[in-house]
Amino acid sequence: MKYTKIKTPYKYLINIVVIVALLFIGNAIYNGGGLPRATKSVILQCGIYSMLAVSLNICTGYLGQLPLGHAGFMAVGAYTGALFWKAAAALPAPVAIVLGLLIAGIVAALFGVLIGIPALRLKGDYLAIITLGFGEIIRIVIINLPSVTGGTPGLLNIPKYTTFSLTFICLVICCYVIHAVIHSRHGRAILSIRDNEIAAECSGINLTFYKVFAFALSAFFAGVAGALYAGFQGSLFPSLFGFMQSINILVMVVLGGMGSMTGSVIAATALTALPSLMQDLADYRMVIYSLLLIVVMIFKPSGLMGQKDISLVKGIEYLLNFKYRKANKASKEDKTNE
């Protein structure tokens, strides 16, 4: 019996068909009129925080570093996108949306390069402290530029461009780009730095380049997610991008499993939706939330998914080769008995 393997063109076709189907089904449910406004809000937040968790996973899970300033990149993207959308109100909405997201991501990536070059020469606690300081500097700058950012009272009247379809498409693009990068030679270089920096450098890998590259890619998608957040909220306040926002995103990555995009999406969705689902237990929901995190970390310290990702194509191949595996297992048992 021959092992059945799906060819690469069919793999792409299957993934595209499933993604398009999920987009149409999700959009129909979201805009069907049956969902409460609060539920719609939670769904969009789940998508945005999934992007933030997946993008942070580039640095924590794949590069093996510990940055604590992800909320700073989110803030840069959020305010950049919001200011552009307010200034470009005359542009057609689709053009303004695409340009706003790209500009937000690029500006955040530039900040990622600027902070990454000096910061990534450090490791561990020192890197965490310097990136934490960067996040706080961004927040203080936002507060002290009221003529541009609105300061403490906030930036108001932002066009609400964020929709379910836009969030879903951005999340899919984010996951695909990161998956493609990590499975390329550049991704293997990044993973080798995580596993052993000295061995990677001795093999000729440019540590500074790949660290800054990973940092900039992570910042780019954090900036896009920040712009989506601005288009969802319609207003921005500096207090939204404090230290606890960075910790919240980091918890999502750790809980899902550092090095697993699937785990990041699952954990971000669960941790975003959980407080809303437990509104009837208002006095106890934060206790339950904390206990859940503690239990998971005790019994599954590598996270819900570890470093594994769920693959639809591999699942189909598993089902197609059920008889092959059964026959192979029987053959091994026969040889053992002999």
SEFIVO-347243 format. One record per residue: x, y, z of N, C-alpha, C in turn; residue in three letters. Coordinates in pm, whole numbers, plus 50000, padded with zeros to 5 digits. Atoms other than C-alpha are relative to their C-alpha. Example, Ala and Ser with C-alpha at 12.3 -4.5 7.8 and 13.67 -1.06 7.14 Angstrom:
<sites>
500894988150000512304955050780500905012050000ALA 499184988149994513674989450714499235010950073SER 
</sites>
This chain:
<sites>
500854988050000500005000050000500885012450000MET 499174988250019501385033949894499505011650086LYS 500334988349919501525064850117499535011349909TYR 500574989250081499325092849977500445013550055THR 499554986749960500835127649984499395010449907LYS 500634989450080499005158949868501075008949938ILE 499034991750070500945178749607499855014750041LYS 499954986149954501945214749682498915008949940THR 501074991450054499525231849435498644997150063PRO 501285003649938496615212549588499955004550146TYR 499954995049862497785222349938499565014650005LYS 500384985950006497505259149845498525001549966TYR 501414999250041494145253149678499084996850117LEU 500825003949885492725235549985499965011250104ILE 499934989249901493925263150218499215012349956ASN 500724988350051492545290749994498494997850007ILE 501435003149998489145273549963499455000750143VAL 500445000049860488895268650341499975014350055VAL 499934986249950489965304650416498865008449944ILE 501094992550063487485319250166498654995950059VAL 501255005049941484715297050305499805005650141ALA 500094994649864485495307850663499705014949998LEU 500244985650012485545344250554498535002849970LEU 501404997850038482105342150389499054995750111PHE 500865004849891480565321650671500075009650119ILE 499834990949887482035343950942499385013649974GLY 500574986950035481005375650760498474999650002ASN 501465001550001477465362450713499444999750142ALA 500455000849860477155354151083500165013550069ILE 499704987349932478775386851196499025011049958TYR 500874989450052476605409050972498554995749984ASN 501365005250018473485387650989498955006650087GLY 500964993149914471905408451263499624992450124GLY 500385008149883471635380351517500935001650118GLY 499024998849892474725388951721499855013350073LEU 500034987449924474625414652003501245008449968PRO 498894990850029476855445051966501244996550082ARG 498875003449913479015433952260500754987849947ALA 499375012050057479655400052098500825003649877THR 499264995650118480695416851772501305007050041LYS 498814993149950483095438751968501064990150046SER 499065010349951484665408152134500644992649883VAL 499475007350117485065390451797501115008149933ILE 498974991750061486975419951649501245000950088LEU 498854999549908489155422651959500794987049999GLN 499315013050008489945385451936500924999649879CYS 499184999750121491205390351581501215009250015GLY 498914990349983493285421051671501054994850097ILE 499045005149902494865405351980500694987349950TYR 499345011550061495555373551782501175004649914SER 498914994250079497615394751541501155004650089MET 498974995249909499465410651831500784988550061LEU 499335011649940500205376851992500884992849897ALA 499235006750105501335360851664501245008049964VAL 498854991650034503595390551586501054999950111SER 499055000749889505155390151935500714986550004LEU 499435013550001505755352751892501244999149913ASN 498794999850083508345361151625501235002150088ILE 498864996949912510605375851894500144990150114CYS 499925008549882509725353952190500144985249965THR 500025014250031509015320252029501054995849900GLY 499095003950108511175319951715501415005450019TYR 498684994049980514015343751805500564997050138LEU 499555003449865514145334552175500375011950086GLY 499744988149921514235370252310498775003350085GLN 501124996549912512025386952572499755015149999LEU 500344985850002510815421552463498705002750076PRO 501194996249923508285439352686499425013449954LEU 500494987150048507475469252467499074998849881GLY 500845002350117505015454452219498845009949993HIS 501074990049998502315478652331500475013249940ALA 499474987950060504635506752218499884999849848GLY 500155001350146504675493851858498535000549962PHE 501454999450024500915489051879499535014650004MET 500384985949987500575525451993500465008149880ALA 499484992850117502785538251711499124997449878VAL 500875003450113500695519551454498615005850014GLY 501354995149976497415529851615499905015049970ALA 500064985550020498175567151620500375003949857TYR 499644997050139499855566751277498824997549907THR 501165003250082496885549351117498845009550022GLY 501124991049967494355571151300500235013949942ALA 499714986650052496085603851205499925000349847LEU 500095000550146496385592950843498554999649954PHE 501405001350040492725582850821499235013150022TRP 500664987249976491615615850973500415010449895LYS 499514990250097493795635450729499594996549857ALA 500305004650136492815614250424498524996649984ALA 501455002750006489035616050465499455001349859ALA 500494997950137488705627150102500284988149909ALA 499685011650082490235594949970498894989650005LEU 500975011149992487995565349877500364990850116PRO 499785008049880487575543050181500974988349979ALA 499075011450018489325511750035501455004449987PRO 498634994950019492365532249929500565005050134VAL 499574994649871492545550150265500314988850098ALA 499795011249907492255517250456501324993249972ILE 498775007150035495055499750267501235008550028VAL 498874991149976497375529950277500235002250149LEU 499874997849856496645535950646500644988250070GLY 499425012049938497465500050742501474998549963LEU 498615001450044500645499450533500905010550067LEU 499204989449939501885532950665500184997450150ILE 499915003249857501085522751024501034988950024ALA 499055011049985503025490250980501435004249973GLY 498654995650037506005506950811500605009050107ILE 499504991149895506325534351074500354992050126VAL 499705008549884506115508351353501264991749976ALA 498805007850034508745487251173501265008650011ALA 498854990949988511065517651153500365002150147LEU 499744999149856510675522151529500624987050050PHE 499435012949962511425484951560501484999249967GLY 498594999950039514705489651372500795009250093VAL 499314990349916515635520551576500254994850141LEU 499835005349864515065503251909500734986749996ILE 499425013450008516245469251786501515000149989GLY 498554999750021519775479251681500765001150133ILE 499294999749870520885490152033499494989550098PRO 500585008649895518475468352235500404985549984ALA 499785014250021519155434652075501454995750017LEU 498655003849958522805436052171499974994550143ARG 500185004749863521475428252518499174987150000LEU 500745012549989519865396052643499194999750128LYS 500755003049879517325383852895499385012050067GLY 500624989549920516395407953173500315013949947ASP 499594986850049518345436953021499195004149877TYR 500824997250118516475434152691498575003350041LEU 501364997649952513145432352876499875014150057ALA 500054986849936513985463953074500085011249896ILE 499844989250098515125484652775498785001149908ILE 501214999450084512085474952564498805004950080THR 501044994649912509815481952860500125015350007LEU 499774985649998511395516452881499575006549869GLY 500414994650130510815521652508498485001549995PHE 501474999350001507105513752547499485011550083GLY 500424988949915506805538752831500355013549939GLU 499624987550068508685565452633498965003749895ILE 501024997550103506195561852348498745005650064ILE 501224995549934503285565952589500155014250052ARG 499774986549948504825596852752500055010249887ILE 499944990950116505555612452412498595002849949VAL 501394998150044501915606952312499275009850092ILE 500654991149902500765624352631500465014449981ILE 499424986650007503095653852571499965006249861ASN 500214994050132502095660252209498495001749975LEU 501464998950012498465670952257499545006149867PRO 500404993850126498445691551937499954990049885SER 499965010250105499155660051733499184987850039VAL 500615012749957497965630051935498755001850084THR 501144997849913495275646252147500354999350147GLY 499555000649861497305640352465499154990950086GLY 500765008249904495625626252774498514999549969THR 501435000850034492065636052665499694990449887PRO 500205010050104492565613152367499845005649860GLY 500204996750141492425613251989498624994749960LEU 501405003750021488745613351892499625000749852LEU 500594999250135486565610151582500854993149892ASN 499235008050097488725583751412499004992249915ILE 500925007750085486975568251109500004985150039PRO 500115014149958485695533751207500024990949876LYS 499825008150120487105514050914500104985050029TYR 499755014149968487735481351099498714991849995THR 501135009150013485335453650999500474985750023THR 499655014149983485205416051044500874995249884PHE 499275004650118486385409850687501435005449999SER 498684993949999489305434250718500904993650106LEU 499225006249892490435419551051500394985849964THR 499745014050038490145383750922501094999349894PHE 499015000150110492115391350603501385003950052ILE 498714995849944494855409650796500624989050086CYS 499505010949917495165380751043500544988649913LEU 499565010750091495425355250759501325003949933VAL 498774995450064498075376150579501164999750099ILE 498985000049895499995380350905500534985950025CYS 499605013949972500015342750975500744993949880CYS 499365005750120500915334050614501425005449984TYR 498684994050019503835358650593500984994550104VAL 499115005149895505265347350927500334985349976ILE 499775014150031504825310650831501014998649886HIS 499105000750116506565316750496501425004050038ALA 498674995449959509445335650659500694989550086VAL 499405009649908510015310050934500414987149928ILE 499665012150074510065281450681500955002849883HIS 498994996650099512585299650459501384999150064SER 498645000449944516375301250500500185010950105ARG 499914989349900515925333950689499394995350132HIS 500635005449881513575316450930500884989950071GLY 499095009849939516055288250983501155007050070ARG 498954992249933518695314351065499495005550133ALA 500604994749877516345330151322499874989050105ILE 500175011249906515595296151478501364995450054LEU 498675004249954519305287851494500535009550107SER 499604990349898519915320051691499324996750132ILE 500735003749878517225309251937500644987850067ARG 499485012549944518785274751980501405001650056ASP 498634998349952522425285452012500655011649925ASN 499464988050065523715320451938501454998349957GLU 498575001650029527385310751952500204991249877ILE 499905009150115526945281551711499515006849872ALA 500554992950117524845303351477501025009949946ALA 499014990150043527495330651470501214993149937GLU 498875007550056530255305051408499684994349862CYS 500425005250130528215292151113499885010949895SER 500014989050095528365326450951498705007949996GLY 501284992849995524905339251047500215013750064ILE 499894986349950524725376951096498965002150110ASN 500934999449886523185378751444499255013350004LEU 500644986849991522515416251441498935001849893THR 500954998350110520825415751101498724992250026PHE 501195008349985518475386951178499205003550125TYR 500734995549881517625399651526499185012549967LYS 500714987650037516725434051389498904997049899VAL 501015003950099514875418051096498764994250069PHE 501135006049927512735396951332499275010550082ALA 500594989449918512165427051558499155009349914PHE 500734991050089511095448951264498754993349944ALA 501185007350050508755422151123498934999150108LEU 500935000449887507185418051466499345013550021SER 500534986549981506785455951499499055003849887ALA 500874996750114505265458751149498584994950023PHE 501345005549981502365435451226499345005150128PHE 500574993549881501945450651573499435013649962ALA 500504987150047501575484351398498714998749922GLY 501235002450076498965470351158498854996850096VAL 501025003349900497085455351454499575012450078ALA 500334987649930497275489051630499085008849917GLY 500874992250089495745506451327498594994149996ALA 501315006549996492945480851323499275003250131LEU 500574996849869492425487651693499445014250000TYR 500474986150008492145525151623498725000949918ALA 501195000050084489625518751344498824992950062GLY 501085006949928487645496451578499455008850113PHE 500424992149885487565519451883499405013549960GLN 500464986750038487095552651703500605011150086GLY 499314990449914489145569551976501184993050066SER 498805005649939492575564652133500415008350121LEU 499534993549878493925572352480501344993750039PHE 498685005449963497545568652604499934988650102PRO 500115010349895496375547552898499734986149944SER 500265013150062495395519852654501284992549968LEU 498755006150047499065513252575501064999950110PHE 499095000549887500605510252919500734986750011GLY 499195011949973502885483753067499164987350001PHE 500845012049987500005459753139499514995049864MET 500395004450134499045459052771501084990749942GLN 498905008550046502485445052685500014986750073SER 500025012449920502225419752968498854991149955ILE 501175007550045498755409452850500304992449871ASN 499665006450128500065402052498501024988950023ILE 498995010149970503065383352639499384987650064LEU 500705011249936500785361752856499314991449894VAL 500665007450107498835352052543500994990949927MET 498985007850070502045340452372500474988350086VAL 499515010449910503295320952674498944989350023VAL 501085009549977499915304952738499774991249879LEU 500235007850121499505294352376501154990949964GLY 498815007750033503055281552346500945008349915GLY 499044991850074506155300752239500544992149881MET 499605007050122506795290951879498824993749928GLY 501205005650063503205281551791499045011349964SER 500974989850043501045305051583498594995750037MET 501335005149963498005282851640499745002450148THR 500134998049856498605284452015499765014650034GLY 500174985749975498895322552003498585004549968SER 501364996350040495575325751819498984994650100VAL 500935006249904493805301552056500045007450134ILE 499864993349870495205318252370499485014349995ALA 500484986250013494505353552243498485000449996ALA 501475000650009490915343952158499404996750137THR 500535004249869490365326652493500125011150104ALA 499784989849897491895354152708499265012949972LEU 500794988150034490055381552518498524997750026THR 501435002949986486675364352526499614996250143ALA 500335005249866486905349752880499405010550093LEU 500604990049911486295382153077498575003749963PRO 501374996750045483205389452864499044988750030SER 500875011549973481845354252906499684998550148LEU 500195001549856482195356853283499465012850065MET 500534987649944480385390053330499014997650114GLN 500935003349892477785372753548500734997150130ASP 499185002649881480645364153785500965011650022LEU 499164988049998481905399753804500935000550120ALA 499184999449879483215395854160501124989650000ASP 499045011149995485175364254081500724997649868TYR 499465003650132486065365653712501515001849991ARG 498554998350006489595379453762500724989250080MET 499435011149923490235352654027500014987449914VAL 500095011750088489045325653785501005001149886ILE 499054997250109491105341453506501424996850045TYR 498645002249948494255340853721500254985350032SER 499855014349967493665305453848500164991549875LEU 499905007450126493195293053491501425000849945LEU 498644998350047496575307453392500994991950084LEU 499105007349910498265292253697499914985049974ILE 500195014450024496755257753633500664995749869VAL 499405003550131497825257853267501525000050010VAL 498544999149989501375268653355500584988750086MET 499525011049915501655241553623499994986849923ILE 500165013050066500365212553415500464999949854PHE 499524999350139501475224853069500935012049986LYS 499104988449998504495247653119500475004549862PRO 499604996250136505305247052746498885007349926SER 501134993550064501895262752672499024989949943GLY 501055008950049498725248452524500454991749880LEU 499585006950123500345239352190501504997249996MET 498555001850005504035239252281500575007649881GLY 499494994050123505845245751951499304994249877GLN 500715006550110503285227051740498955009349940LYS 501064992850070500905241451482499044990149935ASP 501005008550066497675226751348500055002749850ILE 499974998850146497875219950974498814992549941SER 501175006150063494695213450776500424989349900LEU 499555009450103496575196350493500554987250064VAL 499465011849932498455173350731498884991650062LYS 501145007249946495145164450895499304991749893GLY 500625007350112493685154750555500884988249960ILE 499085010850034496805134250475499924988850105GLU 500125010049892496445116950813498784991149978TYR 501235007850025492875106550728500134991449875LEU 499855007550125493785095850373500894987850016LEU 499045010949982496575073450501499704991350121ASN 500395008149884494615056750778500254985149974PHE 499815014250033494645022950601501494996649987LYS 498565002250016498355026850519500654998250137TYR 499425000949866499245032950884499574987350070ARG 500525012149938497025004050994500754987749947LYS 499285011250061498684980050747501454999950045ALA 498614998849958502144992950845500164995350144ASN 499975004249859501374987751213499864984950012LYS 500215014649999500104952451148501264992649954ALA 498775006150052503264944650949501105000150106SER 499004999149894505484956551235499724990050112LYS 500385009649896503524935351484500314985849958GLU 499705013350052503914904651262501484997150009ASP 498565001849994507674910051244500474998250144LYS 499655001349859507834914151621499664986250052THR 500445013349957505904881751676500914989049947ASN 499105009850057508264863051444501324999550078GLU 
</sites>
